[in-house]
Amino acid sequence: MKLNVTVCELPDDRESFDGCWTDLQRYIETESSDIVVLNEAPFDKWFAQSSEYVESVWNTAVDRHTTAIADLEFGCSVIATAPINQNGRRHNQAFSWDATTGYAPWRRKAFLPDEESVYEATWYQAAPDQPDVRTIAEVSVGVLTCTEIWQLEWASRMGQLGAQMIATPRATGSSSLDKWFAAGRVAAICSGAYSVSSNRVSSVFGGGGWIFSPDGDLLARTDRENPFATATINLEVADEAKSTYPRYALWART
């Protein structure tokens, strides 16, 4: 089975975001996309740039994501993350959406940085959620949100659970873009799954969405001149990759 998957780099600036969002909707229709992976917490300006937590800023971000998710009108499935308030705690939660089943919450982010422009541990709490795999648009998908992609044991575990695609919504800087591409490539190889990621873009954030094959070949990427990119993924390729090197050698002892 083959599907079209789209990645993007959406502006952090809200005025620029609105126009780009309209362009993305048109692009998805033109490309007949089946799944689009958005960046981390896409529906508001990145809140965690400040080293000081501000409750009103956080709650505004939560409200804007709630509203935007309720208003989604796509002809394909969507994967992203959103800030949430839950049982007196704050989290960054992955979710999926499609026109048939609507909004579905997935696992919450477990590994949080706390440094310049990404003071996430200051703004919300880590969750104990473990790797899992779910089905969206007939694809078995695991989500590793941003920093979590560096936990390669989790990528490998998702592959063993049958993931055909690992989605990684990000908010990562421009100076470290090469490192993130390296992580995406290795996550694909460790899991035997397509590695699919989108990032926000600004003077701080580096964009650079990617789609890697299960053996680490770069199939598509975004840049400032080309903020959207699509590749056709073959689910049989991802399934067959589970029994080829290095997966079979690593998993034989687990």
C-alpha positions as CSV (number, residue, x, y, z in Angstrom):
1,M,0.0,0.0,0.0
2,K,1.3,3.5,-0.9
3,L,0.4,6.8,0.6
4,N,1.4,10.4,0.2
5,V,2.9,12.0,3.3
6,T,3.5,15.8,3.6
7,V,5.9,17.7,5.8
8,C,6.2,21.5,6.3
9,E,7.9,24.4,8.0
10,L,5.3,26.8,9.3
11,P,6.2,30.4,10.5
12,D,6.4,31.1,14.2
13,D,5.1,34.6,13.4
14,R,1.3,34.6,13.5
15,E,0.7,37.0,10.6
16,S,2.9,34.9,8.3
17,F,1.4,31.7,9.7
18,D,-2.1,32.5,8.5
19,G,-1.0,32.9,4.9
20,C,1.2,29.9,5.0
21,W,-1.6,27.8,6.5
22,T,-3.9,28.6,3.6
23,D,-1.1,27.8,1.2
24,L,-0.6,24.4,3.0
25,Q,-4.2,23.5,2.6
26,R,-4.1,24.2,-1.1
27,Y,-0.8,22.2,-1.4
28,I,-2.3,19.2,0.3
29,E,-5.2,19.1,-2.1
30,T,-2.8,19.4,-5.1
31,E,-0.6,16.6,-3.8
32,S,-3.5,14.4,-2.8
33,S,-1.8,14.0,0.6
34,D,-3.0,11.2,2.9
35,I,-1.2,12.4,6.0
36,V,0.4,15.7,7.0
37,V,2.8,16.0,10.0
38,L,2.8,19.5,11.5
39,N,5.4,21.0,13.7
40,E,5.4,20.9,17.5
41,A,2.5,23.0,19.0
42,P,1.8,24.7,15.7
43,F,-1.2,26.9,16.5
44,D,0.4,29.6,18.5
45,K,3.7,31.5,18.7
46,W,6.2,29.3,20.6
47,F,5.6,30.0,24.2
48,A,8.7,28.4,25.8
49,Q,11.2,30.9,24.5
50,S,11.1,32.7,27.9
51,S,12.9,31.2,30.9
52,E,10.1,32.5,33.1
53,Y,6.7,30.6,33.1
54,V,3.7,32.9,32.5
55,E,0.4,31.3,33.2
56,S,-1.6,33.6,30.9
57,V,0.7,32.9,28.0
58,W,0.4,29.1,28.6
59,N,-3.4,29.2,28.9
60,T,-3.6,31.3,25.7
61,A,-1.6,28.7,23.9
62,V,-3.8,25.9,25.2
63,D,-7.0,27.8,24.2
64,R,-5.7,28.6,20.7
65,H,-4.8,25.0,20.1
66,T,-8.2,23.8,21.3
67,T,-9.9,26.2,19.0
68,A,-7.7,25.4,16.0
69,I,-8.1,21.7,16.3
70,A,-11.9,22.0,16.6
71,D,-11.8,24.1,13.4
72,L,-9.6,21.8,11.3
73,E,-10.8,21.2,7.8
74,F,-8.4,19.0,5.9
75,G,-9.0,16.3,3.4
76,C,-6.3,14.2,5.0
77,S,-5.1,13.0,8.4
78,V,-3.1,15.3,10.6
79,I,-0.4,14.6,13.3
80,A,0.9,17.3,15.6
81,T,1.2,18.2,19.3
82,A,-0.7,20.6,21.5
83,P,-0.2,22.1,25.0
84,I,-2.8,20.8,27.4
85,N,-3.9,21.2,31.0
86,Q,-4.7,17.8,32.6
87,N,-5.4,16.9,36.2
88,G,-3.6,20.0,37.5
89,R,-0.5,19.4,35.4
90,R,0.7,20.9,32.1
91,H,1.8,18.7,29.2
92,N,2.7,18.7,25.5
93,Q,0.5,16.0,24.0
94,A,0.7,14.4,20.5
95,F,-2.6,14.0,18.7
96,S,-4.0,12.9,15.4
97,W,-7.0,14.2,13.5
98,D,-9.0,13.2,10.5
99,A,-12.4,14.1,9.1
100,T,-13.9,10.7,10.0
101,T,-12.8,10.1,13.6
102,G,-11.9,13.7,14.6
103,Y,-9.4,14.5,17.4
104,A,-7.6,11.6,19.1
105,P,-5.1,12.3,21.9
106,W,-1.8,10.3,21.8
107,R,1.1,10.0,24.2
108,R,2.5,13.1,26.1
109,K,6.1,14.3,25.7
110,A,8.5,12.6,28.2
111,F,11.9,14.2,27.6
112,L,12.1,18.0,28.1
113,P,14.9,20.4,27.4
114,D,15.5,23.5,29.5
115,E,17.8,25.9,27.6
116,E,17.7,29.0,25.5
117,S,14.5,29.3,23.4
118,V,13.3,25.9,24.5
119,Y,12.6,26.2,28.2
120,E,10.1,23.3,28.1
121,A,10.9,21.9,31.5
122,T,10.0,25.3,33.0
123,W,6.7,25.6,31.1
124,Y,5.3,22.1,31.5
125,Q,5.8,18.7,33.0
126,A,7.3,15.5,31.6
127,A,4.9,12.5,31.3
128,P,5.6,8.9,32.1
129,D,4.1,7.8,28.7
130,Q,6.0,5.0,27.0
131,P,6.4,4.3,23.3
132,D,3.3,3.1,21.5
133,V,2.1,2.6,18.0
134,R,-1.4,3.5,16.6
135,T,-3.1,3.4,13.3
136,I,-4.0,6.5,11.3
137,A,-4.9,6.5,7.6
138,E,-4.1,2.8,7.6
139,V,-0.5,3.5,8.6
140,S,1.0,2.2,11.9
141,V,2.5,5.3,13.4
142,G,4.6,6.1,16.5
143,V,5.2,9.7,17.6
144,L,8.6,10.9,19.0
145,T,8.1,14.6,19.8
146,C,11.3,16.7,19.1
147,T,13.9,15.8,21.8
148,E,12.4,12.3,22.1
149,I,13.9,11.3,18.7
150,W,17.3,11.2,20.4
151,Q,16.0,8.3,22.5
152,L,16.9,5.8,19.8
153,E,15.9,2.9,22.0
154,W,12.4,4.2,21.7
155,A,12.6,4.4,17.9
156,S,13.8,0.8,17.8
157,R,11.0,-0.2,20.2
158,M,8.4,1.4,17.9
159,G,9.8,-0.6,15.0
160,Q,9.5,-3.8,17.0
161,L,5.9,-2.8,17.7
162,G,5.3,-2.6,14.0
163,A,5.6,1.1,13.3
164,Q,5.7,1.9,9.6
165,M,6.2,5.6,10.2
166,I,7.6,7.6,13.1
167,A,6.3,11.2,13.2
168,T,8.4,13.9,14.9
169,P,6.8,17.3,15.3
170,R,9.7,19.7,16.3
171,A,10.6,23.2,17.5
172,T,14.4,23.2,16.9
173,G,16.9,25.9,16.2
174,S,18.6,26.7,12.9
175,S,22.1,26.3,14.2
176,S,21.6,22.6,15.0
177,L,19.7,21.5,11.8
178,D,22.4,19.1,10.6
179,K,22.3,17.2,14.0
180,W,18.5,16.9,13.7
181,F,18.7,15.5,10.2
182,A,21.2,13.0,11.5
183,A,18.8,12.0,14.3
184,G,16.0,11.6,11.8
185,R,18.0,9.4,9.5
186,V,19.3,7.1,12.4
187,A,15.8,6.8,13.9
188,A,14.5,5.5,10.5
189,I,17.3,3.0,10.3
190,C,16.9,1.9,14.0
191,S,13.1,1.4,13.5
192,G,12.8,0.2,9.9
193,A,10.2,2.9,9.6
194,Y,9.8,6.1,7.6
195,S,11.0,9.0,9.7
196,V,8.8,12.1,9.1
197,S,9.3,15.5,10.7
198,S,8.2,19.1,10.5
199,N,9.6,22.1,12.2
200,R,8.6,25.7,12.8
201,V,10.6,28.5,11.2
202,S,11.7,32.0,12.3
203,S,15.0,33.8,13.1
204,V,15.4,31.3,15.9
205,F,13.8,28.1,14.5
206,G,15.4,26.4,11.6
207,G,12.6,24.7,9.6
208,G,13.9,21.7,7.7
209,G,11.1,19.1,7.5
210,W,12.2,15.7,6.3
211,I,11.0,12.3,5.1
212,F,13.6,9.5,5.4
213,S,13.0,6.0,4.1
214,P,13.3,3.0,6.5
215,D,17.0,2.6,5.3
216,G,17.8,6.3,5.9
217,D,17.5,7.6,2.3
218,L,16.3,11.2,2.2
219,L,13.1,11.3,0.1
220,A,12.0,14.9,0.7
221,R,12.9,18.0,2.7
222,T,11.7,21.5,3.2
223,D,13.5,24.8,3.2
224,R,12.7,28.5,3.2
225,E,12.0,28.6,-0.5
226,N,10.0,25.3,-0.4
227,P,8.1,25.2,2.9
228,F,6.1,22.1,1.9
229,A,7.3,18.7,0.7
230,T,5.6,15.4,-0.1
231,A,6.9,11.8,-0.7
232,T,5.1,8.6,-1.4
233,I,5.7,6.0,1.2
234,N,5.3,2.2,0.6
235,L,4.1,0.4,3.7
236,E,5.4,-2.9,2.3
237,V,8.9,-1.5,2.3
238,A,8.6,-0.6,6.0
239,D,7.3,-4.0,6.8
240,E,10.1,-5.8,4.9
241,A,12.7,-3.5,6.6
242,K,12.0,-5.1,9.9
243,S,13.7,-8.3,8.8
244,T,16.8,-6.7,7.2
245,Y,20.0,-5.3,8.6
246,P,20.6,-3.9,11.2
247,R,17.1,-4.5,12.6
248,Y,17.2,-8.3,12.7
249,A,20.6,-8.4,14.3
250,L,19.7,-6.0,17.0
251,W,16.2,-7.4,17.8
252,A,17.3,-11.0,17.9
253,R,18.4,-10.5,21.5
254,T,15.5,-8.5,22.8
